[in-house]
Amino acid sequence: MKIEVKRDLCIGAANCIAVTPDAFELDSENKAVLKKEWEKVAGDILLESAKSCPTQAIFVYDDENKQIFP
């Protein structure tokens, strides 16, 4: 699984952090970024984080690089 946060779409609502604080944090510009340990989080939880984003700024790809969400 691959996760990508599109910075130009992120508004810093922090829904992803509320759902998965072990995977996401806000940087100095109040944009969501992945923590280094994000790969330790289960894929279904990461997908829920992506779905919680009000601007759909979190893109999820499978192991074959096919876009799963949004």
Backbone as CSV, one residue per row, in Angstrom:
resi,resn,N_x,N_y,N_z,CA_x,CA_y,CA_z,C_x,C_y,C_z
1,MET,0.837,-1.182,0.000,0.000,0.000,0.000,0.882,1.246,0.000
2,LYS,0.415,2.246,-0.715,1.107,3.536,-0.766,0.102,4.623,-0.399
3,ILE,0.555,5.577,0.395,-0.277,6.702,0.806,0.407,7.984,0.344
4,GLU,-0.374,8.887,-0.207,0.159,10.185,-0.636,-0.775,11.291,-0.161
5,VAL,-0.217,12.287,0.498,-0.996,13.447,0.912,-0.738,14.562,-0.098
6,LYS,-1.780,14.999,-0.766,-1.672,16.097,-1.733,-1.720,17.409,-0.951
7,ARG,-0.569,18.029,-0.798,-0.443,19.224,0.029,-1.319,20.378,-0.455
8,ASP,-1.510,20.479,-1.758,-2.321,21.578,-2.275,-3.807,21.410,-1.947
9,LEU,-4.224,20.199,-1.587,-5.608,19.943,-1.213,-5.830,19.978,0.303
10,CYS,-4.782,19.733,1.060,-4.899,19.644,2.519,-5.196,21.016,3.125
11,ILE,-6.195,21.032,4.025,-6.548,22.287,4.710,-6.215,22.217,6.204
12,GLY,-5.584,21.148,6.625,-5.183,21.018,8.024,-6.324,20.741,8.981
13,ALA,-7.392,20.117,8.511,-8.531,19.811,9.376,-8.178,18.777,10.444
14,ALA,-7.182,17.978,10.169,-6.632,16.983,11.111,-7.565,15.809,11.383
15,ASN,-8.538,15.562,10.528,-9.383,14.374,10.679,-8.541,13.111,10.617
16,CYS,-7.561,13.096,9.745,-6.701,11.923,9.599,-5.948,11.633,10.902
17,ILE,-5.556,12.680,11.588,-4.843,12.517,12.858,-5.798,11.993,13.928
18,ALA,-7.025,12.465,13.917,-8.016,11.986,14.881,-8.273,10.488,14.691
19,VAL,-8.292,10.031,13.442,-8.544,8.618,13.150,-7.285,7.781,13.363
20,THR,-6.140,8.278,12.921,-4.905,7.497,12.958,-3.713,8.353,13.401
21,PRO,-3.628,8.667,14.673,-2.529,9.504,15.154,-1.152,8.843,15.024
22,ASP,-1.123,7.525,14.854,0.155,6.831,14.681,0.709,6.980,13.270
23,ALA,-0.117,7.465,12.342,0.314,7.552,10.943,0.465,8.976,10.430
24,PHE,-0.301,9.919,10.993,-0.312,11.278,10.469,0.009,12.299,11.554
25,GLU,0.532,13.437,11.100,0.757,14.594,11.965,0.709,15.837,11.092
26,LEU,0.593,16.999,11.716,0.638,18.260,10.974,2.049,18.811,11.009
27,ASP,2.490,19.369,9.882,3.812,19.975,9.829,3.723,21.453,10.209
28,SER,4.802,22.175,10.040,4.860,23.583,10.429,3.923,24.475,9.605
29,GLU,3.463,23.984,8.453,2.531,24.733,7.607,1.082,24.294,7.834
30,ASN,0.858,23.492,8.882,-0.467,22.966,9.210,-1.021,22.067,8.111
31,LYS,-0.145,21.326,7.477,-0.531,20.360,6.448,-0.251,18.963,6.983
32,ALA,-1.100,18.015,6.643,-0.907,16.635,7.073,0.294,16.021,6.361
33,VAL,1.073,15.284,7.124,2.198,14.528,6.585,2.196,13.149,7.238
34,LEU,2.795,12.207,6.551,2.923,10.867,7.094,4.077,10.804,8.083
35,LYS,3.862,10.108,9.173,4.945,9.841,10.107,5.800,8.715,9.536
36,LYS,7.019,8.617,9.987,7.913,7.565,9.497,7.365,6.168,9.773
37,GLU,6.610,6.015,10.843,6.096,4.713,11.257,4.758,4.348,10.615
38,TRP,4.291,5.100,9.644,2.956,4.898,9.097,2.738,3.493,8.562
39,GLU,3.776,2.852,8.074,3.633,1.523,7.471,3.275,0.449,8.489
40,LYS,3.413,0.761,9.782,3.056,-0.197,10.834,1.550,-0.215,11.093
41,VAL,0.834,0.749,10.530,-0.618,0.860,10.727,-1.334,-0.001,9.686
42,ALA,-2.385,-0.680,10.117,-3.149,-1.558,9.226,-3.759,-0.775,8.064
43,GLY,-3.787,-1.390,6.915,-4.290,-0.757,5.706,-5.720,-0.278,5.787
44,ASP,-6.588,-1.051,6.451,-7.990,-0.646,6.531,-8.147,0.611,7.384
45,ILE,-7.300,0.782,8.377,-7.342,1.985,9.210,-6.837,3.190,8.413
46,LEU,-5.798,2.991,7.623,-5.291,4.072,6.781,-6.341,4.507,5.758
47,LEU,-7.070,3.554,5.235,-8.134,3.873,4.283,-9.230,4.686,4.971
48,GLU,-9.558,4.347,6.201,-10.549,5.121,6.954,-10.060,6.556,7.175
49,SER,-8.775,6.711,7.429,-8.204,8.053,7.573,-8.375,8.853,6.303
50,ALA,-8.081,8.219,5.178,-8.230,8.899,3.887,-9.685,9.302,3.660
51,LYS,-10.597,8.422,3.995,-12.019,8.717,3.803,-12.514,9.814,4.738
52,SER,-11.826,10.015,5.849,-12.241,11.049,6.806,-11.824,12.453,6.373
53,CYS,-10.951,12.554,5.399,-10.442,13.849,4.951,-11.535,14.625,4.200
54,PRO,-11.874,15.823,4.666,-12.957,16.578,4.021,-12.638,17.060,2.614
55,THR,-11.362,17.125,2.264,-10.994,17.584,0.925,-10.437,16.466,0.048
56,GLN,-10.496,15.241,0.537,-9.954,14.077,-0.171,-8.506,14.302,-0.601
57,ALA,-7.705,14.792,0.335,-6.303,15.083,0.052,-5.393,13.868,0.242
58,ILE,-5.941,12.786,0.786,-5.137,11.586,1.029,-5.483,10.551,-0.025
59,PHE,-4.502,10.211,-0.834,-4.678,9.237,-1.900,-4.088,7.909,-1.455
60,VAL,-4.826,6.835,-1.736,-4.409,5.496,-1.336,-4.250,4.647,-2.591
61,TYR,-3.126,3.945,-2.655,-2.813,3.073,-3.795,-2.534,1.668,-3.286
62,ASP,-2.880,0.673,-4.081,-2.588,-0.701,-3.685,-1.149,-1.058,-4.053
63,ASP,-0.783,-2.310,-3.828,0.587,-2.754,-4.086,0.974,-2.723,-5.559
64,GLU,-0.017,-2.673,-6.428,0.243,-2.581,-7.859,0.151,-1.150,-8.358
65,ASN,0.120,-0.205,-7.420,0.065,1.231,-7.686,-1.258,1.668,-8.327
66,LYS,-2.301,0.875,-8.122,-3.627,1.240,-8.601,-4.312,2.083,-7.524
67,GLN,-4.885,3.196,-7.932,-5.534,4.098,-6.983,-6.789,3.447,-6.410
68,ILE,-6.856,3.386,-5.078,-7.993,2.813,-4.385,-8.960,3.917,-3.940
69,PHE,-8.389,5.027,-3.471,-9.192,6.140,-2.984,-8.419,7.423,-3.188
70,PRO,-9.026,8.547,-3.439,-10.427,8.726,-3.785,-10.707,8.270,-5.193
